[in-house]
């Protein structure tokens, strides 16, 4: 499942989730399918998982969220989908806001601040 999220195999992954795989499944590092899809810049997969009830603010064992991952990857589509699903720019540590500031990502910072 985790490889499907990393690869952006949206239809296949969604099919497994629809068949009963937990949408909030995590690996040994606490990375959820949503975090992996966001980190590997697959907005369609991010949206499909959110549509199936993935927790938008769920953090991994290091405190990272899907929104922070999407910001790091500079993916406006994934950031927008996560914000629309209720992801908080201040959740996690470092938060998406902290990530945008640390890596000097003004476009991402604008998206996040507009959502506050």
C-alpha positions in Angstrom: 0.0 0.0 0.0 2.8 2.4 0.9 4.5 1.9 -2.5 1.2 2.6 -4.2 0.9 5.9 -2.3 4.5 6.8 -3.1 4.0 6.0 -6.8 0.7 7.9 -7.1 -1.2 4.8 -8.1 -4.5 6.6 -7.3 -7.0 4.2 -8.8 -5.3 1.1 -7.4 -4.8 2.5 -4.0 -8.4 3.8 -3.8 -9.6 0.4 -4.8 -7.8 -1.2 -1.9 -9.1 1.4 0.5 -12.6 0.9 -0.9 -12.2 -2.8 -0.3 -11.3 -2.3 3.3 -7.7 -1.3 3.7 -7.7 1.4 6.5 -7.4 4.8 4.9 -5.2 5.9 7.8 -2.8 3.0 7.6 0.7 3.9 8.8 4.1 2.3 8.3 6.7 1.7 11.0 7.6 5.4 11.0 4.1 6.6 11.4 3.9 7.8 7.8 0.3 7.5 6.6 -0.7 6.8 3.0 -1.7 10.5 2.9 1.7 11.8 4.1 3.5 9.6 1.5 1.2 10.7 -1.3 1.8 14.3 -0.4 5.5 14.0 0.1 5.9 12.3 -3.3 3.7 15.1 -5.0 0.7 13.1 -6.1 -2.3 15.5 -5.7 -4.8 13.1 -7.2 -3.8 10.5 -4.7 -4.0 13.0 -1.9 -7.5 14.0 -3.0 -8.7 10.4 -3.3 -7.5 9.6 0.2 -9.1 12.7 1.7 -12.3 11.8 -0.1 -12.2 8.4 1.6 -11.7 9.9 5.1 -8.0 10.2 5.6 -7.1 12.4 8.6 -5.8 15.6 7.2 -3.7 16.5 10.3 -2.5 13.1 11.3 1.3 13.4 12.1 4.0 10.8 11.7 6.3 9.8 14.5 8.5 12.8 13.8 5.5 15.2 14.0 5.3 15.8 10.3 2.0 16.2 8.5 0.8 15.7 5.0 0.4 19.5 4.7 4.0 20.1 5.7 5.1 17.5 3.2 3.1 19.1 0.4 4.5 22.5 1.3 8.0 21.1 1.2 7.4 19.7 -2.2 5.8 23.0 -3.3 2.6 21.4 -4.5 -0.2 24.0 -4.7 -2.7 21.3 -5.7 -2.0 19.1 -2.7 -1.8 22.1 -0.4 -5.2 23.3 -1.7 -6.8 19.8 -1.3 -5.4 19.4 2.3 -6.5 22.9 3.3 -10.0 22.3 1.8 -10.2 19.1 3.9 -9.5 21.1 7.0 -5.8 20.6 7.5 -4.3 23.2 9.9 -1.3 25.2 8.8 -0.1 25.2 12.4 -0.4 21.4 13.1 2.6 19.2 13.6 6.2 20.1 14.2 7.6 21.5 12.2 4.2 22.8 11.0 3.5 23.6 7.4 3.9 27.3 8.2 7.3 26.6 9.8 8.3 24.6 6.8 7.4 27.4 4.4 9.3 29.9 6.4 12.4 27.8 7.0 12.8 26.9 3.3 11.8 30.4 2.1 8.8 29.3 0.1 6.7 32.5 -0.4 4.1 31.0 -2.7 3.4 28.3 -0.1 3.4 30.8 2.7 0.8 32.9 0.9 -1.5 29.8 0.4 -1.2 28.9 4.1 -1.7 32.4 5.4 -4.8 32.8 3.2 -6.3 29.8 4.8 -5.9 31.1 8.4 
